[in-house]
Amino acid sequence: MENDERIFLIKFGENIRKIRISLNLSQEMLANDANIPINQIGRIERAEISTSLNTIFKIAKALSIDPNKLFLFDKSTQ
């Protein structure tokens, strides 16, 4: 994996975590609401895995936000 791809995954996961915490949701609550395994939420937030568009949609729906908001973060690699 390229360094800039790794940084993107890290920032994406951090953004999900930030939004989840701002809504006072645990990983377990988000996983249940999104109907995905709890360990998958953790792995996405820690940038251990890339995820599918379907899962991104489920997470956004569970967070009651537009999926685009999951990508609103500084994407610079510096």
ROFIDREN-498221 format. One record per atom (N, C-alpha, C, CB): residue number from 1; z, x, y negated; atom name; residue in three letters. Coordinates in steps of 0.02 Angstrom, whole numbers, plus 50000, padded with zeros to 5 digits. Glycine has a CB too. Example, Ala and Ser with C-alpha at 12.3 -4.5 7.8 and 13.67 -1.06 7.14 Angstrom:
# residues 2
+------+-------+-------+-------+------+------+
: resi :     w :     u :     v : name : resn :
+------+-------+-------+-------+------+------+
:    1 : 50390 : 50660 : 50284 :    N :  ALA :
:    1 : 50390 : 50615 : 50225 :   CA :  ALA :
:    1 : 50390 : 50660 : 50165 :    C :  ALA :
:    1 : 50452 : 50565 : 50224 :   CB :  ALA :
:    2 : 50354 : 50642 : 50112 :    N :  SER :
:    2 : 50357 : 50684 : 50053 :   CA :  SER :
:    2 : 50394 : 50645 : 49998 :    C :  SER :
:    2 : 50286 : 50704 : 50030 :   CB :  SER :
+------+-------+-------+-------+------+------+
END
This chain:
# residues 78
+------+-------+-------+-------+------+------+
: resi :     w :     u :     v : name : resn :
+------+-------+-------+-------+------+------+
:    1 : 50000 : 50042 : 50059 :    N :  MET :
:    1 : 50000 : 50000 : 50000 :   CA :  MET :
:    1 : 50000 : 50045 : 49938 :    C :  MET :
:    1 : 50061 : 49952 : 50000 :   CB :  MET :
:    2 : 49958 : 50027 : 49891 :    N :  GLU :
:    2 : 49954 : 50063 : 49828 :   CA :  GLU :
:    2 : 50019 : 50054 : 49789 :    C :  GLU :
:    2 : 49893 : 50039 : 49787 :   CB :  GLU :
:    3 : 50034 : 50103 : 49748 :    N :  ASN :
:    3 : 50096 : 50100 : 49707 :   CA :  ASN :
:    3 : 50097 : 50039 : 49661 :    C :  ASN :
:    3 : 50103 : 50164 : 49666 :   CB :  ASN :
:    4 : 50039 : 50024 : 49629 :    N :  ASP :
:    4 : 50038 : 49966 : 49584 :   CA :  ASP :
:    4 : 50047 : 49900 : 49621 :    C :  ASP :
:    4 : 49973 : 49965 : 49544 :   CB :  ASP :
:    5 : 50023 : 49897 : 49683 :    N :  GLU :
:    5 : 50033 : 49838 : 49724 :   CA :  GLU :
:    5 : 50107 : 49830 : 49742 :    C :  GLU :
:    5 : 49991 : 49841 : 49789 :   CB :  GLU :
:    6 : 50139 : 49885 : 49758 :    N :  ARG :
:    6 : 50211 : 49885 : 49774 :   CA :  ARG :
:    6 : 50251 : 49862 : 49713 :    C :  ARG :
:    6 : 50234 : 49956 : 49796 :   CB :  ARG :
:    7 : 50235 : 49888 : 49655 :    N :  ILE :
:    7 : 50270 : 49868 : 49594 :   CA :  ILE :
:    7 : 50261 : 49793 : 49581 :    C :  ILE :
:    7 : 50245 : 49909 : 49534 :   CB :  ILE :
:    8 : 50200 : 49768 : 49591 :    N :  PHE :
:    8 : 50187 : 49697 : 49582 :   CA :  PHE :
:    8 : 50231 : 49656 : 49629 :    C :  PHE :
:    8 : 50112 : 49681 : 49595 :   CB :  PHE :
:    9 : 50235 : 49675 : 49692 :    N :  LEU :
:    9 : 50277 : 49638 : 49739 :   CA :  LEU :
:    9 : 50351 : 49640 : 49719 :    C :  LEU :
:    9 : 50270 : 49666 : 49810 :   CB :  LEU :
:   10 : 50374 : 49697 : 49695 :    N :  ILE :
:   10 : 50443 : 49703 : 49673 :   CA :  ILE :
:   10 : 50456 : 49655 : 49615 :    C :  ILE :
:   10 : 50459 : 49776 : 49652 :   CB :  ILE :
:   11 : 50413 : 49657 : 49565 :    N :  LYS :
:   11 : 50422 : 49614 : 49506 :   CA :  LYS :
:   11 : 50415 : 49540 : 49523 :    C :  LYS :
:   11 : 50372 : 49633 : 49452 :   CB :  LYS :
:   12 : 50370 : 49524 : 49569 :    N :  PHE :
:   12 : 50362 : 49454 : 49591 :   CA :  PHE :
:   12 : 50426 : 49430 : 49624 :    C :  PHE :
:   12 : 50302 : 49448 : 49640 :   CB :  PHE :
:   13 : 50453 : 49470 : 49669 :    N :  GLY :
:   13 : 50515 : 49452 : 49703 :   CA :  GLY :
:   13 : 50574 : 49446 : 49655 :    C :  GLY :
:   13 : 50532 : 49502 : 49756 :   CB :  GLY :
:   14 : 50577 : 49492 : 49608 :    N :  GLU :
:   14 : 50631 : 49490 : 49557 :   CA :  GLU :
:   14 : 50625 : 49426 : 49515 :    C :  GLU :
:   14 : 50628 : 49552 : 49512 :   CB :  GLU :
:   15 : 50564 : 49405 : 49500 :    N :  ASN :
:   15 : 50554 : 49345 : 49460 :   CA :  ASN :
:   15 : 50576 : 49283 : 49499 :    C :  ASN :
:   15 : 50481 : 49339 : 49439 :   CB :  ASN :
:   16 : 50560 : 49280 : 49563 :    N :  ILE :
:   16 : 50583 : 49223 : 49603 :   CA :  ILE :
:   16 : 50659 : 49222 : 49603 :    C :  ILE :
:   16 : 50556 : 49228 : 49676 :   CB :  ILE :
:   17 : 50690 : 49279 : 49614 :    N :  ARG :
:   17 : 50764 : 49283 : 49615 :   CA :  ARG :
:   17 : 50793 : 49260 : 49548 :    C :  ARG :
:   17 : 50787 : 49354 : 49630 :   CB :  ARG :
:   18 : 50764 : 49284 : 49493 :    N :  LYS :
:   18 : 50788 : 49265 : 49426 :   CA :  LYS :
:   18 : 50784 : 49189 : 49416 :    C :  LYS :
:   18 : 50747 : 49302 : 49371 :   CB :  LYS :
:   19 : 50728 : 49160 : 49434 :    N :  ILE :
:   19 : 50719 : 49087 : 49426 :   CA :  ILE :
:   19 : 50768 : 49050 : 49471 :    C :  ILE :
:   19 : 50647 : 49066 : 49441 :   CB :  ILE :
:   20 : 50773 : 49072 : 49533 :    N :  ARG :
:   20 : 50818 : 49039 : 49582 :   CA :  ARG :
:   20 : 50890 : 49040 : 49556 :    C :  ARG :
:   20 : 50814 : 49074 : 49651 :   CB :  ARG :
:   21 : 50912 : 49098 : 49533 :    N :  ILE :
:   21 : 50981 : 49105 : 49508 :   CA :  ILE :
:   21 : 50991 : 49063 : 49445 :    C :  ILE :
:   21 : 50998 : 49179 : 49495 :   CB :  ILE :
:   22 : 50941 : 49061 : 49402 :    N :  SER :
:   22 : 50948 : 49021 : 49340 :   CA :  SER :
:   22 : 50956 : 48947 : 49356 :    C :  SER :
:   22 : 50887 : 49031 : 49295 :   CB :  SER :
:   23 : 50932 : 48926 : 49414 :    N :  LEU :
:   23 : 50939 : 48856 : 49436 :   CA :  LEU :
:   23 : 51001 : 48846 : 49480 :    C :  LEU :
:   23 : 50876 : 48834 : 49473 :   CB :  LEU :
:   24 : 51042 : 48898 : 49486 :    N :  ASN :
:   24 : 51102 : 48896 : 49527 :   CA :  ASN :
:   24 : 51087 : 48878 : 49600 :    C :  ASN :
:   24 : 51151 : 48846 : 49499 :   CB :  ASN :
:   25 : 51033 : 48907 : 49626 :    N :  LEU :
:   25 : 51015 : 48896 : 49696 :   CA :  LEU :
:   25 : 51029 : 48959 : 49736 :    C :  LEU :
:   25 : 50941 : 48875 : 49702 :   CB :  LEU :
:   26 : 51056 : 48950 : 49795 :    N :  SER :
:   26 : 51063 : 49006 : 49842 :   CA :  SER :
:   26 : 50996 : 49016 : 49878 :    C :  SER :
:   26 : 51122 : 48994 : 49893 :   CB :  SER :
:   27 : 50989 : 49072 : 49911 :    N :  GLN :
:   27 : 50929 : 49082 : 49952 :   CA :  GLN :
:   27 : 50925 : 49028 : 50005 :    C :  GLN :
:   27 : 50930 : 49152 : 49985 :   CB :  GLN :
:   28 : 50981 : 49010 : 50033 :    N :  GLU :
:   28 : 50982 : 48959 : 50085 :   CA :  GLU :
:   28 : 50958 : 48891 : 50058 :    C :  GLU :
:   28 : 51052 : 48952 : 50115 :   CB :  GLU :
:   29 : 50982 : 48873 : 49999 :    N :  MET :
:   29 : 50961 : 48810 : 49969 :   CA :  MET :
:   29 : 50886 : 48809 : 49955 :    C :  MET :
:   29 : 51000 : 48797 : 49903 :   CB :  MET :
:   30 : 50860 : 48865 : 49928 :    N :  LEU :
:   30 : 50789 : 48869 : 49914 :   CA :  LEU :
:   30 : 50749 : 48866 : 49979 :    C :  LEU :
:   30 : 50773 : 48934 : 49876 :   CB :  LEU :
:   31 : 50771 : 48902 : 50029 :    N :  ALA :
:   31 : 50736 : 48901 : 50093 :   CA :  ALA :
:   31 : 50734 : 48831 : 50122 :    C :  ALA :
:   31 : 50769 : 48949 : 50142 :   CB :  ALA :
:   32 : 50790 : 48796 : 50119 :    N :  ASN :
:   32 : 50792 : 48728 : 50145 :   CA :  ASN :
:   32 : 50745 : 48682 : 50106 :    C :  ASN :
:   32 : 50863 : 48700 : 50143 :   CB :  ASN :
:   33 : 50747 : 48687 : 50040 :    N :  ASP :
:   33 : 50705 : 48644 : 49998 :   CA :  ASP :
:   33 : 50631 : 48660 : 50008 :    C :  ASP :
:   33 : 50724 : 48653 : 49925 :   CB :  ASP :
:   34 : 50615 : 48723 : 50020 :    N :  ALA :
:   34 : 50545 : 48743 : 50029 :   CA :  ALA :
:   34 : 50523 : 48737 : 50102 :    C :  ALA :
:   34 : 50536 : 48815 : 50005 :   CB :  ALA :
:   35 : 50570 : 48724 : 50146 :    N :  ASN :
:   35 : 50556 : 48718 : 50218 :   CA :  ASN :
:   35 : 50525 : 48783 : 50246 :    C :  ASN :
:   35 : 50509 : 48659 : 50231 :   CB :  ASN :
:   36 : 50556 : 48839 : 50227 :    N :  ILE :
:   36 : 50537 : 48904 : 50254 :   CA :  ILE :
:   36 : 50601 : 48940 : 50276 :    C :  ILE :
:   36 : 50497 : 48946 : 50202 :   CB :  ILE :
:   37 : 50595 : 48989 : 50321 :    N :  PRO :
:   37 : 50654 : 49024 : 50345 :   CA :  PRO :
:   37 : 50690 : 49061 : 50289 :    C :  PRO :
:   37 : 50635 : 49073 : 50400 :   CB :  PRO :
:   38 : 50756 : 49060 : 50292 :    N :  ILE :
:   38 : 50796 : 49094 : 50240 :   CA :  ILE :
:   38 : 50781 : 49168 : 50237 :    C :  ILE :
:   38 : 50871 : 49083 : 50253 :   CB :  ILE :
:   39 : 50770 : 49199 : 50294 :    N :  ASN :
:   39 : 50757 : 49271 : 50292 :   CA :  ASN :
:   39 : 50691 : 49287 : 50257 :    C :  ASN :
:   39 : 50756 : 49300 : 50363 :   CB :  ASN :
:   40 : 50645 : 49238 : 50256 :    N :  GLN :
:   40 : 50582 : 49249 : 50221 :   CA :  GLN :
:   40 : 50593 : 49251 : 50145 :    C :  GLN :
:   40 : 50532 : 49193 : 50239 :   CB :  GLN :
:   41 : 50637 : 49208 : 50120 :    N :  ILE :
:   41 : 50653 : 49210 : 50048 :   CA :  ILE :
:   41 : 50681 : 49278 : 50030 :    C :  ILE :
:   41 : 50704 : 49154 : 50030 :   CB :  ILE :
:   42 : 50729 : 49302 : 50069 :    N :  GLY :
:   42 : 50759 : 49367 : 50056 :   CA :  GLY :
:   42 : 50708 : 49424 : 50058 :    C :  GLY :
:   42 : 50813 : 49381 : 50106 :   CB :  GLY :
:   43 : 50664 : 49421 : 50107 :    N :  ARG :
:   43 : 50614 : 49474 : 50113 :   CA :  ARG :
:   43 : 50563 : 49473 : 50056 :    C :  ARG :
:   43 : 50577 : 49468 : 50180 :   CB :  ARG :
:   44 : 50547 : 49413 : 50031 :    N :  ILE :
:   44 : 50502 : 49408 : 49973 :   CA :  ILE :
:   44 : 50537 : 49435 : 49911 :    C :  ILE :
:   44 : 50479 : 49334 : 49962 :   CB :  ILE :
:   45 : 50599 : 49415 : 49901 :    N :  GLU :
:   45 : 50637 : 49438 : 49842 :   CA :  GLU :
:   45 : 50648 : 49514 : 49843 :    C :  GLU :
:   45 : 50704 : 49403 : 49839 :   CB :  GLU :
:   46 : 50654 : 49543 : 49902 :    N :  ARG :
:   46 : 50664 : 49616 : 49907 :   CA :  ARG :
:   46 : 50598 : 49654 : 49913 :    C :  ARG :
:   46 : 50707 : 49632 : 49967 :   CB :  ARG :
:   47 : 50542 : 49618 : 49907 :    N :  ALA :
:   47 : 50475 : 49648 : 49910 :   CA :  ALA :
:   47 : 50462 : 49682 : 49977 :    C :  ALA :
:   47 : 50465 : 49698 : 49854 :   CB :  ALA :
:   48 : 50491 : 49656 : 50030 :    N :  GLU :
:   48 : 50480 : 49684 : 50096 :   CA :  GLU :
:   48 : 50416 : 49656 : 50127 :    C :  GLU :
:   48 : 50539 : 49670 : 50142 :   CB :  GLU :
:   49 : 50395 : 49598 : 50103 :    N :  ILE :
:   49 : 50334 : 49567 : 50128 :   CA :  ILE :
:   49 : 50294 : 49538 : 50071 :    C :  ILE :
:   49 : 50350 : 49512 : 50181 :   CB :  ILE :
:   50 : 50229 : 49532 : 50082 :    N :  SER :
:   50 : 50186 : 49493 : 50038 :   CA :  SER :
:   50 : 50187 : 49423 : 50068 :    C :  SER :
:   50 : 50113 : 49523 : 50033 :   CB :  SER :
:   51 : 50169 : 49373 : 50030 :    N :  THR :
:   51 : 50173 : 49305 : 50057 :   CA :  THR :
:   51 : 50109 : 49267 : 50042 :    C :  THR :
:   51 : 50233 : 49269 : 50027 :   CB :  THR :
:   52 : 50101 : 49212 : 50077 :    N :  SER :
:   52 : 50040 : 49172 : 50071 :   CA :  SER :
:   52 : 50043 : 49126 : 50009 :    C :  SER :
:   52 : 50029 : 49131 : 50134 :   CB :  SER :
:   53 : 49985 : 49104 : 49989 :    N :  LEU :
:   53 : 49982 : 49055 : 49935 :   CA :  LEU :
:   53 : 50017 : 48991 : 49953 :    C :  LEU :
:   53 : 49909 : 49041 : 49916 :   CB :  LEU :
:   54 : 50013 : 48972 : 50016 :    N :  ASN :
:   54 : 50047 : 48912 : 50039 :   CA :  ASN :
:   54 : 50123 : 48918 : 50029 :    C :  ASN :
:   54 : 50031 : 48899 : 50113 :   CB :  ASN :
:   55 : 50150 : 48976 : 50046 :    N :  THR :
:   55 : 50222 : 48987 : 50037 :   CA :  THR :
:   55 : 50240 : 48989 : 49963 :    C :  THR :
:   55 : 50244 : 49052 : 50071 :   CB :  THR :
:   56 : 50198 : 49020 : 49922 :    N :  ILE :
:   56 : 50210 : 49022 : 49850 :   CA :  ILE :
:   56 : 50212 : 48950 : 49823 :    C :  ILE :
:   56 : 50155 : 49063 : 49814 :   CB :  ILE :
:   57 : 50166 : 48909 : 49845 :    N :  PHE :
:   57 : 50165 : 48839 : 49824 :   CA :  PHE :
:   57 : 50229 : 48803 : 49845 :    C :  PHE :
:   57 : 50104 : 48803 : 49853 :   CB :  PHE :
:   58 : 50251 : 48814 : 49907 :    N :  LYS :
:   58 : 50313 : 48782 : 49931 :   CA :  LYS :
:   58 : 50374 : 48804 : 49890 :    C :  LYS :
:   58 : 50324 : 48799 : 50005 :   CB :  LYS :
:   59 : 50377 : 48869 : 49874 :    N :  ILE :
:   59 : 50433 : 48895 : 49834 :   CA :  ILE :
:   59 : 50432 : 48864 : 49765 :    C :  ILE :
:   59 : 50429 : 48973 : 49829 :   CB :  ILE :
:   60 : 50374 : 48862 : 49733 :    N :  ALA :
:   60 : 50369 : 48833 : 49666 :   CA :  ALA :
:   60 : 50388 : 48759 : 49667 :    C :  ALA :
:   60 : 50297 : 48841 : 49638 :   CB :  ALA :
:   61 : 50365 : 48724 : 49717 :    N :  LYS :
:   61 : 50382 : 48652 : 49723 :   CA :  LYS :
:   61 : 50458 : 48644 : 49732 :    C :  LYS :
:   61 : 50345 : 48620 : 49782 :   CB :  LYS :
:   62 : 50488 : 48686 : 49773 :    N :  ALA :
:   62 : 50561 : 48682 : 49784 :   CA :  ALA :
:   62 : 50599 : 48699 : 49720 :    C :  ALA :
:   62 : 50581 : 48729 : 49840 :   CB :  ALA :
:   63 : 50571 : 48743 : 49678 :    N :  LEU :
:   63 : 50602 : 48761 : 49615 :   CA :  LEU :
:   63 : 50584 : 48712 : 49559 :    C :  LEU :
:   63 : 50581 : 48832 : 49594 :   CB :  LEU :
:   64 : 50542 : 48663 : 49574 :    N :  SER :
:   64 : 50518 : 48613 : 49526 :   CA :  SER :
:   64 : 50483 : 48645 : 49466 :    C :  SER :
:   64 : 50576 : 48570 : 49502 :   CB :  SER :
:   65 : 50441 : 48695 : 49480 :    N :  ILE :
:   65 : 50403 : 48729 : 49428 :   CA :  ILE :
:   65 : 50330 : 48734 : 49448 :    C :  ILE :
:   65 : 50433 : 48799 : 49413 :   CB :  ILE :
:   66 : 50288 : 48746 : 49400 :    N :  ASP :
:   66 : 50217 : 48758 : 49413 :   CA :  ASP :
:   66 : 50213 : 48827 : 49448 :    C :  ASP :
:   66 : 50174 : 48756 : 49347 :   CB :  ASP :
:   67 : 50171 : 48833 : 49499 :    N :  PRO :
:   67 : 50165 : 48898 : 49534 :   CA :  PRO :
:   67 : 50148 : 48956 : 49487 :    C :  PRO :
:   67 : 50112 : 48893 : 49587 :   CB :  PRO :
:   68 : 50113 : 48941 : 49432 :    N :  ASN :
:   68 : 50095 : 48995 : 49385 :   CA :  ASN :
:   68 : 50157 : 49029 : 49357 :    C :  ASN :
:   68 : 50054 : 48967 : 49327 :   CB :  ASN :
:   69 : 50212 : 48993 : 49350 :    N :  LYS :
:   69 : 50273 : 49022 : 49321 :   CA :  LYS :
:   69 : 50301 : 49078 : 49365 :    C :  LYS :
:   69 : 50325 : 48969 : 49311 :   CB :  LYS :
:   70 : 50285 : 49077 : 49429 :    N :  LEU :
:   70 : 50309 : 49131 : 49473 :   CA :  LEU :
:   70 : 50275 : 49197 : 49457 :    C :  LEU :
:   70 : 50296 : 49112 : 49547 :   CB :  LEU :
:   71 : 50220 : 49194 : 49420 :    N :  PHE :
:   71 : 50183 : 49254 : 49403 :   CA :  PHE :
:   71 : 50191 : 49274 : 49330 :    C :  PHE :
:   71 : 50109 : 49244 : 49418 :   CB :  PHE :
:   72 : 50237 : 49242 : 49295 :    N :  LEU :
:   72 : 50248 : 49259 : 49225 :   CA :  LEU :
:   72 : 50301 : 49313 : 49218 :    C :  LEU :
:   72 : 50269 : 49196 : 49185 :   CB :  LEU :
:   73 : 50278 : 49375 : 49226 :    N :  PHE :
:   73 : 50320 : 49433 : 49219 :   CA :  PHE :
:   73 : 50276 : 49491 : 49197 :    C :  PHE :
:   73 : 50359 : 49449 : 49285 :   CB :  PHE :
:   74 : 50307 : 49544 : 49172 :    N :  ASP :
:   74 : 50270 : 49603 : 49150 :   CA :  ASP :
:   74 : 50238 : 49636 : 49211 :    C :  ASP :
:   74 : 50316 : 49653 : 49113 :   CB :  ASP :
:   75 : 50173 : 49639 : 49212 :    N :  LYS :
:   75 : 50136 : 49666 : 49269 :   CA :  LYS :
:   75 : 50117 : 49739 : 49260 :    C :  LYS :
:   75 : 50074 : 49625 : 49282 :   CB :  LYS :
:   76 : 50140 : 49770 : 49206 :    N :  SER :
:   76 : 50124 : 49840 : 49196 :   CA :  SER :
:   76 : 50157 : 49882 : 49250 :    C :  SER :
:   76 : 50145 : 49864 : 49126 :   CB :  SER :
:   77 : 50126 : 49937 : 49266 :    N :  THR :
:   77 : 50151 : 49981 : 49318 :   CA :  THR :
:   77 : 50188 : 50041 : 49290 :    C :  THR :
:   77 : 50095 : 50005 : 49362 :   CB :  THR :
:   78 : 50204 : 50038 : 49227 :    N :  GLN :
:   78 : 50238 : 50095 : 49196 :   CA :  GLN :
:   78 : 50310 : 50081 : 49183 :    C :  GLN :
:   78 : 50205 : 50114 : 49131 :   CB :  GLN :
+------+-------+-------+-------+------+------+
END
